């Protein structure tokens, strides 16, 4: 556990297998080796891994056990922050069960622009209609995180933001039972316990964990109780076939402190003016996985996930914005009734893949093909009559359980794809690909008109077909470096659940004629390593984001309104650079005093509108610079890391509004955050400690016109944690 640093090394002399153990050197021309290439804590996918082609693609792999990080609270800066350009909506302490992530200037809120997966299968509510992720694999249970951007979307879907895939830990294969426990405490009443069991008996392998967390919260009215669980049983019949069954669950109760306006935030970001807002999000995912090796050259994989989940909110209706008080009425001697909202999800996602190698001339080529089937249903109920109480009562007290808005959304998706890696000579590989998407979305039900006078019946259906193509190149410049390039079309279909969003009658109007977002991603980069002391990955990217959807601010003062519409075409042009230098290994292979290494993860993104009303304005939630610098000292089984993170300012709307009366849109000021963490291992035990936001910076990453605000959602100030763990 020597480094916290991301090591991007496409061609190293060592690789780490799926069980995290360092293996013998692999000859560079052995392109069929399945694994991921790394020197320490972060690496790069080999050309082929788990039935997926990665040749010429922009990707990173983070090994969580090799990092000093606050995994008990799933701190994204200290783990995912190694990836250049990763941006976060830090909302976990204010109503969302997890923080969101985005790349290259795309909206990070609830990771809506990325395809979020666990062990390769979908865990979001609806891949198109509701791509938000409430359940995320706890970092304490995560073996590694695979981040895939750009052209690889052809194999996973048309998203602009790429894929984040959380791989759950494996059970030991050399013993029938192992028990691991991690106990963590910290600021603001943090109590976290993580416990797992796993082992192998004959042809059976099993692993399960339970994580329970409670904290009073950094802000007033932000208590959280949350439990996450996972269980997997896998049967390996022989060297050719294995199958597994997995279950993931989330149970929580979150007290939501609400948003603030700019004056309230500047006065005291810890304060809260909402004491009656609550949320629960029970999440259930059952997954079936199977792998069949027809021969040494051909394999099939199947991943099928069933998601049966829901989300319920009771809150003070936010008409008037965060500055409107929620107080007891002198006339009734009680609070006004709250609003109740429910959402229910039921979806199935099945992906069948085939990978085969074949000879063409004197070279071995690789073909990957597959198909995805998705069938999703979502029910959205809003405007239910809540109680005047302050506790978490999610009952609708309307007669006949009636709601102002009651809608059913369905989505059907069928998407075949094919990619082929052609090796041309010793150094060059070319990978063209094609994906076809058929999507049918529908909406039925009723919504209340904008005046609140009468119902509008909804009965709409829209099919569409989309063809996407891409190509990737990889050229081995030396034994340990290569040049990679790719170009791939991308697409975001507008479903009916987008046209009728949560809170549609509260703060923002939606353009009924929204167009789908189209465009493409392109990368050109150079990566590699020099011996064992310096690693690097420097690349440029271009993303065309046409028919961009954003919030348009209309009117002024008390007459200000918000309109969500296609505001124009945006282009994102930038640089992503990562480098690490191990100072000690630069001069000597061995040191009695440990090692010191430095790393820098830097991204520049010139994200602007190039036509339309906002030509020249910056795209929303797209900071021009994200820079993270870290230093790690390691000695034997002790390591400590200091991390400095800087994020430039951005805007929450296409107008690039600096200040609005209700704070629902405006500038997100630049901020700097410093974190310190340390880990020590003693035999089978470990001790972890750290301080998040060391300088107690007061900042925020998110403004919103709806839940969990509206208004500014403050980020968490300085906190500390101490943890103890062991494996038996």
C-alpha positions in Angstrom: 0.0 0.0 0.0 2.6 2.5 -1.1 0.9 5.1 -3.2 -2.3 7.0 -3.4 -1.4 8.0 -6.9 -3.2 7.0 -10.1 -0.7 5.1 -12.3 -1.7 5.2 -15.9 0.6 2.8 -17.6 -0.6 1.1 -20.7 2.5 -1.1 -21.1 4.2 -1.9 -17.8 6.2 -4.8 -16.8 3.7 -6.0 -14.2 0.0 -6.4 -14.0 -2.6 -6.8 -11.2 -5.1 -9.6 -11.5 -8.7 -9.4 -10.5 -7.9 -10.6 -7.0 -5.5 -7.7 -6.6 -2.3 -9.7 -6.4 0.7 -8.7 -8.4 1.6 -11.3 -11.1 4.7 -12.1 -13.0 5.8 -9.9 -15.9 3.8 -10.2 -19.1 5.3 -9.9 -22.5 4.0 -6.8 -24.2 2.9 -8.7 -27.3 0.7 -11.0 -25.3 -2.4 -8.9 -26.1 -4.7 -11.7 -25.1 -3.8 -11.4 -21.4 -6.9 -10.5 -19.5 -6.4 -8.0 -16.6 -5.5 -4.5 -16.0 -2.0 -3.0 -16.2 -0.7 -1.1 -13.1 2.3 -0.4 -11.0 0.5 0.7 -7.8 -3.0 2.0 -7.0 -4.4 3.1 -10.3 -3.9 1.5 -13.7 -5.2 1.0 -17.2 -7.2 -1.8 -18.8 -5.4 -4.2 -21.1 -6.6 -4.5 -24.6 -9.2 -7.1 -23.6 -10.7 -7.7 -20.2 -13.9 -9.5 -19.1 -15.1 -9.8 -22.7 -14.7 -6.1 -23.4 -12.3 -4.5 -25.9 -10.3 -1.5 -24.5 -7.7 -1.1 -27.2 -7.3 2.7 -28.0 -9.7 3.8 -25.3 -9.4 6.3 -22.6 -9.9 4.5 -19.3 -8.6 4.3 -15.7 -8.8 1.6 -13.0 -8.6 2.6 -9.3 -7.5 0.0 -6.7 -9.2 1.1 -3.5 -7.0 -0.8 -1.1 -3.9 1.0 -2.4 -5.2 4.4 -1.4 -5.3 6.4 1.8 -8.9 7.5 1.7 -12.0 8.1 3.8 -13.8 5.0 2.4 -16.2 4.9 5.4 -17.9 8.1 4.1 -17.3 7.3 0.4 -15.3 10.5 -0.1 -15.2 10.9 -3.9 -12.3 13.4 -3.9 -9.9 11.0 -2.3 -10.6 8.1 -4.6 -12.2 9.2 -7.9 -10.3 12.5 -7.7 -7.3 10.8 -9.2 -9.1 10.8 -12.5 -8.3 14.1 -14.4 -11.3 16.3 -14.8 -13.7 14.4 -12.5 -16.2 16.8 -11.0 -18.6 16.2 -8.1 -22.0 17.4 -6.8 -21.4 17.1 -3.1 -25.0 16.6 -2.0 -24.7 13.6 0.3 -25.2 15.6 3.4 -28.2 17.5 2.2 -30.7 14.9 0.8 -29.1 12.7 -1.8 -27.9 9.3 -0.6 -24.8 9.6 -2.7 -22.6 12.2 -4.4 -22.7 12.5 -8.2 -19.9 12.5 -10.6 -19.4 14.0 -14.1 -16.5 14.3 -16.6 -15.5 16.9 -19.2 -17.9 19.6 -18.1 -21.0 17.5 -18.0 -23.6 17.8 -15.2 -22.4 15.7 -12.2 -25.8 15.8 -10.4 -26.6 12.2 -9.3 -24.3 11.0 -12.1 -27.0 11.5 -14.7 -24.6 11.9 -17.6 -22.7 8.6 -16.8 -23.6 5.0 -17.1 -23.3 3.7 -13.5 -22.8 0.0 -13.0 -21.8 -2.6 -10.4 -20.0 -5.7 -11.5 -20.8 -4.8 -15.1 -24.6 -4.5 -14.8 -26.9 -1.5 -14.5 -27.9 -0.1 -11.1 -29.6 3.2 -12.0 -33.4 3.5 -11.8 -33.9 3.7 -15.6 -31.1 3.9 -18.2 -32.9 6.7 -20.1 -36.0 7.8 -18.2 -34.4 8.1 -14.8 -30.6 7.5 -15.0 -29.9 8.7 -11.4 -28.1 6.4 -9.0 -29.2 6.3 -5.4 -27.5 3.0 -4.6 -23.8 3.0 -5.0 -21.4 0.3 -4.0 -19.7 1.3 -0.7 -16.0 2.0 -1.2 -15.2 -0.3 1.7 -16.7 -3.1 -0.3 -15.2 -2.1 -3.6 -12.2 -3.9 -5.0 -11.7 -1.5 -7.9 -13.4 1.2 -9.9 -13.3 1.1 -13.7 -13.7 4.5 -15.4 -14.3 4.4 -19.2 -14.7 7.5 -21.3 -15.0 8.4 -24.9 -15.3 5.8 -27.6 -16.0 2.8 -25.4 -19.6 4.0 -25.1 -20.4 1.9 -28.1 -20.2 -1.3 -26.0 -22.2 0.2 -23.0 -24.6 2.7 -24.5 -24.7 6.1 -26.2 -23.9 8.3 -23.1 -21.6 11.3 -23.5 -20.2 10.8 -20.0 -18.9 7.3 -20.3 -19.1 4.5 -17.7 -18.3 4.1 -14.0 -18.2 0.5 -13.0 -17.8 -0.5 -9.3 -16.4 -4.0 -8.8 -17.3 -5.7 -5.5 -14.6 -7.5 -3.6 -14.0 -11.2 -4.3 -14.1 -13.9 -1.6 -10.8 -15.7 -0.9 -10.4 -18.8 -3.0 -8.0 -20.6 -0.6 -10.2 -20.9 2.5 -13.8 -21.7 3.3 -14.5 -18.7 5.6 -13.1 -15.2 6.2 -14.5 -12.4 8.3 -13.6 -8.7 7.9 -14.8 -5.8 10.0 -14.2 -2.1 9.8 -15.4 0.3 12.6 -15.2 4.1 12.0 -16.2 7.1 14.1 -15.9 10.8 13.4 -17.2 14.3 13.5 -20.9 15.1 13.9 -21.8 11.8 15.4 -20.5 9.6 12.6 -20.8 5.9 13.4 -20.1 3.5 10.7 -19.7 -0.3 10.8 -18.8 -2.5 7.8 -18.7 -6.3 8.1 -18.2 -9.0 5.5 -17.9 -12.7 5.2 -16.7 -14.8 2.3 -15.0 -18.0 1.2 -14.8 -20.9 -1.2 -16.1 -24.4 -0.6 -15.6 -27.0 -3.4 -17.2 -25.4 -6.5 -19.1 -22.7 -4.5 -17.8 -19.2 -3.8 -19.8 -16.7 -1.6 -19.4 -13.2 -0.4 -21.7 -10.8 1.6 -21.4 -7.5 3.4 -23.5 -5.3 5.5 -22.7 -1.6 6.1 -24.6 0.6 8.6 -24.0 4.3 9.0 -25.5 7.0 11.2 -24.5 10.6 11.6 -26.1 13.8 13.0 -24.9 15.7 10.0 -22.8 18.8 9.4 -25.8 21.1 9.0 -28.9 21.4 11.2 -31.7 19.0 10.2 -29.4 16.7 8.3 -29.4 13.4 10.2 -28.9 10.2 8.2 -29.5 6.6 8.9 -28.5 4.2 6.1 -27.9 0.5 5.6 -26.4 -1.1 2.5 -26.1 -4.8 1.9 -24.9 -7.2 -0.8 -24.8 -11.0 -1.2 -23.3 -13.1 -4.0 -23.2 -16.9 -4.5 -21.2 -18.2 -7.5 -21.0 -21.8 -8.8 -18.0 -22.8 -11.0 -19.0 -26.0 -12.7 -15.7 -26.4 -14.5 -13.1 -24.3 -16.4 -15.6 -23.5 -19.1 -18.7 -22.4 -17.2 -19.6 -20.5 -14.0 -22.8 -18.7 -12.9 -23.7 -16.4 -10.0 -26.6 -14.8 -8.3 -26.3 -11.4 -6.6 -28.5 -9.2 -4.4 -27.9 -5.5 -3.5 -30.0 -3.4 -1.2 -30.2 0.1 0.3 -32.4 1.3 3.1 -32.2 4.8 4.5 -34.0 7.7 6.2 -32.6 11.1 5.4 -33.5 14.4 7.0 -33.1 17.1 4.4 -32.0 20.6 5.6 -33.1 22.3 2.4 -31.3 25.0 0.4 -30.1 28.5 1.1 -30.0 31.7 -0.7 -26.7 33.6 -1.2 -27.1 35.8 1.8 -27.9 32.9 4.1 -25.0 30.9 2.8 -22.6 33.8 3.3 -23.9 34.4 6.8 -23.7 30.7 7.9 -23.6 27.7 5.6 -24.3 25.3 8.4 -27.8 26.7 9.1 -31.1 25.2 7.9 -34.6 26.7 7.5 -36.3 23.4 6.8 -36.9 20.9 9.6 -39.8 18.9 8.1 -38.2 17.5 4.9 -37.5 13.8 4.7 -36.6 11.1 2.2 -36.4 7.3 2.0 -35.1 5.4 -1.0 -35.4 1.6 -0.6 -33.4 0.1 -3.5 -33.3 -3.6 -4.5 -31.3 -5.1 -7.3 -31.1 -8.8 -8.2 -28.6 -9.9 -10.8 -27.8 -13.1 -12.6 -24.4 -13.5 -14.2 -22.9 -16.3 -16.3 -19.8 -16.9 -18.3 -19.2 -19.7 -20.8 -15.9 -20.4 -22.5 -16.7 -22.3 -25.7 -13.0 -22.6 -26.4 -9.7 -20.9 -25.7 -10.7 -18.3 -28.3 -14.4 -17.8 -27.7 -16.4 -16.8 -24.7 -19.9 -15.7 -23.9 -21.0 -13.6 -20.9 -24.5 -12.8 -19.6 -25.5 -10.1 -17.1 -29.1 -9.6 -16.2 -30.3 -7.3 -13.5 -33.8 -6.7 -12.1 -34.3 -3.4 -10.2 -37.4 -3.0 -7.9 -37.0 0.2 -6.0 -38.7 3.4 -4.9 -38.2 6.9 -3.6 -40.5 8.9 -1.3 -40.3 12.5 -0.1 -42.3 14.6 2.3 -41.3 18.2 2.3 -42.6 21.7 2.5 -43.6 22.8 -1.0 -40.9 25.1 -2.1 -43.0 27.8 -3.7 -41.2 31.1 -3.0 -37.7 29.6 -2.8 -35.4 29.0 0.2 -36.0 32.4 1.7 -39.6 31.7 2.4 -39.9 30.6 6.0 -41.5 27.4 7.2 -43.2 28.6 10.4 -46.3 27.9 12.5 -49.3 29.9 11.4 -50.9 32.0 14.2 -54.3 31.4 12.7 -54.1 27.6 12.8 -51.4 27.1 15.5 -49.7 24.6 13.2 -47.5 24.3 10.1 -48.9 24.3 6.6 -49.5 20.8 5.2 -46.4 19.3 3.5 -46.3 17.8 0.0 -45.9 14.0 -0.5 -44.2 12.5 -3.6 -43.6 8.9 -4.5 -41.7 7.3 -7.3 -41.6 3.6 -8.0 -39.2 1.8 -10.4 -39.3 -1.7 -11.9 -36.8 -2.5 -14.7 -34.8 -5.3 -16.2 -31.6 -5.0 -18.1 -30.1 -8.0 -19.9 -26.8 -7.9 -21.8 -25.4 -10.8 -23.7 -21.8 -10.5 -25.1 -19.5 -12.6 -27.2 -15.8 -12.3 -27.6 -13.7 -14.3 -30.0 -10.2 -14.2 -31.4 -9.3 -15.3 -34.9 -6.3 -15.3 -37.3 -6.1 -12.9 -40.2 -2.9 -13.2 -42.0 -0.2 -13.8 -39.4 -1.9 -11.7 -36.8 -4.5 -12.5 -34.1 -7.6 -10.3 -34.3 -10.4 -9.8 -31.7 -14.2 -9.5 -32.4 -16.7 -8.4 -29.7 -20.5 -8.4 -30.3 -23.5 -8.3 -28.1 -27.0 -7.0 -27.5 -28.8 -5.2 -24.7 -32.5 -5.6 -23.8 -34.1 -3.1 -21.4 -37.7 -2.9 -20.2 -38.5 -0.2 -17.6 -41.5 1.1 -15.8 -41.6 4.1 -13.5 -44.6 5.6 -11.6 -44.4 9.3 -10.5 -46.9 10.7 -8.0 -46.7 14.3 -6.9 -48.8 16.8 -5.1 -50.1 14.5 -2.4 -51.4 16.1 0.8 -48.9 15.6 3.6 -49.3 16.1 7.3 -48.6 19.3 9.3 -46.2 17.3 11.5 -42.4 17.5 11.5 -41.6 13.8 11.4 -41.1 11.4 8.5 -44.7 10.7 7.6 -45.0 9.8 3.9 -48.8 9.3 4.0 -51.0 11.0 1.4 -54.1 12.4 3.2 -55.9 13.4 0.1 -59.3 11.8 -0.4 -59.0 8.6 -2.5 -55.2 8.9 -2.2 -55.3 11.4 -5.1 -52.3 13.2 -6.5 -52.0 16.4 -8.5 -49.7 14.6 -10.9 -50.0 10.8 -11.4 -47.9 9.5 -14.4 -46.7 6.1 -15.6 -43.6 6.0 -17.8 -42.4 3.0 -19.8 -39.2 2.5 -21.8 -38.2 -0.3 -24.1 -34.6 -0.5 -25.5 -33.0 -3.0 -27.8 -29.3 -2.3 -28.7 -27.0 -4.6 -30.6 -23.3 -3.7 -31.1 -20.2 -5.0 -32.8 -16.5 -4.0 -32.5 -13.4 -5.5 -34.0 -9.7 -4.9 -33.2 -7.5 -5.4 -36.2 -3.7 -5.7 -35.5 -1.6 -4.2 -38.3 2.0 -5.2 -37.8 3.7 -5.3 -34.4 2.6 -1.8 -33.2 -0.7 -0.6 -34.6 -4.2 -1.7 -33.8 -7.4 -0.3 -35.3 -10.8 -0.9 -33.7 -14.0 0.2 -35.6 -17.4 -0.3 -34.0 -21.1 0.1 -34.6 -24.1 0.3 -32.3 -27.8 0.5 -33.2 -30.4 1.7 -30.6 -34.1 1.2 -30.7 -36.0 3.1 -28.0 -39.7 3.4 -27.4 -40.8 5.7 -24.5 -44.4 6.3 -23.4 -46.2 8.3 -20.8 -49.8 8.0 -19.5 -51.7 9.6 -16.7 -52.6 13.1 -15.7 -50.9 16.4 -14.5 -52.4 19.5 -13.0 -52.3 22.5 -15.2 -50.1 25.5 -14.3 -53.0 27.4 -12.7 -54.0 24.5 -10.5 -57.5 24.5 -12.0 -57.9 21.3 -13.9 -56.2 18.0 -14.9 -54.5 17.5 -18.3 -54.6 13.9 -19.5 -51.3 12.5 -20.8 -51.2 9.7 -23.4 -48.0 9.9 -25.5 -45.7 7.5 -27.2 -42.5 8.0 -29.2 -40.3 5.3 -30.9 -36.9 6.2 -32.4 -34.0 4.4 -33.9 -30.4 5.6 -33.7 -27.2 4.3 -35.5 -23.9 5.1 -33.8 -20.4 4.5 -35.2 -16.9 4.9 -33.9 -13.2 4.0 -34.3 -10.2 3.8 -32.1 -6.4 3.5 -32.8 -3.5 2.4 -30.6 0.2 2.6 -31.6 3.0 1.3 -29.4 5.7 3.8 -29.6 8.1 2.0 -27.3 8.0 -1.0 -25.0 6.3 1.1 -22.3 4.5 3.9 -24.1 1.8 4.3 -26.7 -0.3 6.8 -28.6 -4.1 6.3 -28.5 -6.9 8.0 -30.4 -10.6 7.5 -30.8 -13.8 9.1 -32.3 -17.3 8.0 -31.4 -20.8 9.3 -31.8 -22.9 9.9 -28.7 -26.6 10.5 -28.0 -29.0 11.4 -25.2 -32.6 10.6 -26.0 -35.3 12.8 -24.3 -37.8 10.5 -22.6 -41.2 11.5 -21.4 -40.0 11.3 -17.8 -37.7 14.2 -18.7 -40.6 16.2 -20.0 -42.5 15.7 -16.8 -39.8 15.9 -14.1 -40.2 15.8 -10.4 -41.5 19.1 -9.1 -42.7 20.2 -12.5 -45.3 22.5 -11.0 -43.0 24.1 -8.5 -40.0 26.0 -9.9 -39.2 25.5 -13.6 -41.1 25.1 -16.8 -40.1 22.5 -19.4 -40.1 23.0 -23.2 -42.6 20.5 -24.6 -40.6 20.4 -27.8 -37.2 19.3 -26.4 -34.9 17.7 -28.9 -32.6 14.8 -28.3 -28.9 15.7 -27.6 -26.5 14.5 -30.3 -22.8 14.8 -30.9 -19.5 12.9 -30.5 -16.4 12.4 -28.3 -12.8 12.4 -29.6 -9.5 11.7 -27.8 -5.8 11.9 -28.7 -3.3 11.0 -26.1 0.1 9.7 -25.2 0.7 7.5 -22.1 3.2 5.3 -20.5 5.9 5.1 -17.8 9.7 5.4 -17.3 11.0 2.4 -15.4 9.3 2.5 -11.9 9.6 6.1 -11.0 7.6 8.2 -13.5 4.2 7.6 -15.1 2.1 9.9 -17.3 -1.0 10.2 -19.4 -1.5 13.4 -21.4 -4.4 13.7 -23.8 -6.6 16.2 -25.6 -10.3 15.8 -26.1 -13.1 17.3 -28.1 -16.8 16.8 -27.3 -19.6 18.2 -29.5 -22.8 18.5 -27.4 -25.5 19.6 -29.8 -29.0 20.8 -28.8 -27.7 21.2 -25.3 -30.4 21.3 -22.6 -30.1 23.9 -19.9 -32.0 26.2 -17.7 -32.8 29.6 -19.3 -33.5 32.5 -16.8 -36.3 34.7 -17.9 -37.5 38.0 -16.4 -36.0 39.8 -13.5 -36.5 40.3 -9.8 -39.8 39.0 -8.4 -40.9 38.1 -12.0 -37.9 35.7 -12.6 -38.9 32.4 -14.1 -36.9 29.4 -15.2 -37.4 27.6 -18.5 -35.6 24.3 -19.4 -35.1 24.0 -23.2 -32.5 23.3 -26.0 -30.4 26.4 -25.8 -27.8 25.7 -28.5 -24.8 23.7 -29.4 -21.9 23.5 -27.0 -18.3 22.3 -27.6 -15.9 21.1 -25.0 -12.2 21.3 -25.9 -9.6 20.5 -23.3 -6.6 18.7 -22.0 -6.4 16.0 -19.3 -3.0 15.3 -17.8 -1.8 13.0 -15.1 1.8 12.5 -13.9 3.5 10.9 -10.9 7.1 11.0 -9.8 8.5 8.7 -7.2 11.4 10.8 -6.0 13.2 8.0 -4.1 13.0 5.5 -6.9 14.4 8.1 -9.3 17.8 7.6 -7.5 17.6 4.2 -5.8 15.6 1.0 -6.0 15.6 0.5 -2.2 15.4 2.9 0.6 15.6 2.3 4.4 13.6 5.4 5.0 10.6 4.8 2.8 9.4 6.5 -0.4 8.0 9.9 -1.3 5.9 10.4 -4.4 4.2 13.4 -6.0 1.3 13.4 -8.4 -0.7 15.9 -10.3 -4.1 15.4 -11.9 -5.0 18.3 -14.1 -7.8 19.1 -16.5 -8.6 22.2 -18.6 -12.0 22.4 -20.3 -13.0 25.2 -22.6 -16.7 24.5 -22.7 -18.8 27.1 -24.5 -21.8 27.6 -26.6 -21.0 28.1 -30.2 -24.4 29.3 -31.5 -27.8 30.3 -30.3 -28.9 32.9 -27.8 -26.0 32.1 -25.5 -23.2 32.0 -28.1 -19.9 32.5 -26.2 -21.3 31.7 -22.7 -19.8 28.8 -20.7 -21.7 25.6 -20.5 -23.3 24.8 -17.2 -21.4 23.0 -14.4 -18.2 23.1 -16.5 -15.3 24.6 -14.5 -12.4 25.6 -16.8 -9.7 24.1 -14.5 -9.7 21.2 -12.1 -6.4 20.6 -10.5 -5.4 18.1 -7.8 -1.9 17.8 -6.3 -0.9 15.1 -3.8 2.1 13.9 -1.9 2.4 10.4 -0.3 5.0 9.1 2.1 5.1 5.3 2.6 7.2 3.3 5.0 6.7 -0.5 5.2 3.0 -0.9 6.1 2.4 2.7 6.9 1.4 5.4 4.4 0.0 8.9 4.6 -1.3 11.3 1.9 -2.0 15.0 1.6 -4.3 16.1 -1.2 -4.8 19.6 -2.5 -7.9 20.1 -4.8 -8.8 23.2 -6.8 -11.9 23.7 -8.9 -12.5 26.8 -10.9 -15.9 28.7 -10.9 -18.8 27.5 -13.0 -22.4 28.5 -13.7 -25.6 26.7 -13.1 -27.5 28.1 -16.1 -27.0 29.0 -19.7 -27.3 32.7 -19.0 -24.2 32.5 -16.8 -26.2 34.3 -14.1 -24.0 35.5 -11.3 -26.7 36.2 -8.7 -30.5 35.5 -8.6 -33.0 36.5 -5.9 -33.8 33.0 -4.9 -30.3 31.5 -5.5 -31.7 28.7 -7.7 -29.3 29.7 -10.4 -26.1 31.6 -10.3 -22.3 31.3 -10.1 -20.7 28.4 -8.3 -17.5 30.2 -7.0 -14.1 28.6 -7.3 -13.0 26.6 -4.3 -10.0 24.9 -2.8 -10.1 21.8 -0.5 -7.3 20.0 1.4 -7.6 16.5 2.8 -5.2 14.4 4.9 -5.4 10.7 5.5 -3.2 7.9 6.8 -3.2 4.1 7.1 -1.2 1.7 9.1 -1.4 -2.1 9.0 -0.3 -4.4 11.8 -0.5 -8.1 10.8 -4.3 -8.7 10.1 -5.3 -5.3 11.6 -5.4 -1.8 10.3 -5.9 1.7 11.6 -7.1 4.6 9.5 -7.4 8.3 10.3 -7.8 11.5 8.5 -9.2 15.0 8.2 -11.5 16.1 5.3 -11.5 19.7 4.3 -8.5 20.5 6.5 -8.8 24.2 6.2 -12.6 24.3 6.8 -13.3 25.8 3.4 -16.9 27.1 3.0 -18.0 26.3 -0.5 -20.8 24.6 -2.5 -20.9 22.6 -5.8 -24.6 22.7 -6.6 -27.6 25.0 -7.0 -31.0 23.5 -7.8 -34.5 24.6 -8.7 -36.0 21.5 -7.0 -35.3 18.8 -4.4 -33.2 18.7 -2.3 -33.3 22.5 -2.3 -34.2 24.7 -3.9 -31.2 27.1 -3.8 -27.6 26.5 -2.7 -26.7 23.1 -1.3 -23.6 23.7 1.0 -20.7 21.2 1.0 -19.4 19.8 4.3 -16.8 21.7 6.3 -13.9 20.2 8.3 -14.5 16.7 9.7 -12.2 14.0 11.1 -12.5 10.2 11.2 -10.7 7.3 13.0 -11.2 3.7 12.0 -10.1 0.3 13.1 -10.4 -3.0 11.2 -9.3 -6.5 10.9 -9.5 -9.7 8.9 -10.0 -13.1 10.5 
